[in-house]
Amino acid sequence: MKSGIHPDYHEIKIIMTDGSEFTTRSTMGKAGDTLRLDIDPKSHPAWTGVQRMMDTGGQVAKFNKRFAGLGNRK
């Protein structure tokens, strides 16, 4: 590796959504910084397999009503 062209690789603290924390090495920030996660593998539906459909203001119902007959030929 060439010297002087690579970012500093140091330890940072990661805090998960449930409050658990661990230390890892990263190029983010500076040594001793803390990264608080909004989404992590313990809570995100992509990893847990549990999904919720959030219908704010009937948007899903409005979509289904508007496109219910799409693809049906008479």
C-alpha positions, 0 to 999 in steps of 0.5 A: 500500500502507498503511504499517506493516501489511505484514510485513518482506520481506528476504533469507534463505538456502535450503539444498536437500536435496542441499546446494546453496543460494541466496538469495531474498527472503521474509517468513519469520523475520528477515533472514539466517535459513536455511531447510533444506528436507526436500523439494525439487523435485530429490528429491520424487517429485511432481516427479521422477516416480520413485515408491517404494512403502514397505511397512512391516510388510506393510501394503500386503499386508495391505490388498490381502488384506483388500480383494482381492474388493471390487467383485467380484459373484458 
